[in-house]
């Protein structure tokens, strides 16, 4: 019984270690990407923030979930 628990604990530990290693690699790659974009002038630092055309995100327009009734229907019902 205790040997099964050890195997489970080792599995969890190896998964956590892999997750930490992947996070470390991601931070390194992201740092290199920012460094390259700063060097080429694609992005700049303005007032402590990264500014650049490649950093802009276009968001879709929000649609209202409520159904809008015309004003004449509201005045007739009340």
Helices and strands as residue ranges (DSSP letters): H 2-40, E 43-46, E 49-52, G 53-55, H 71-77
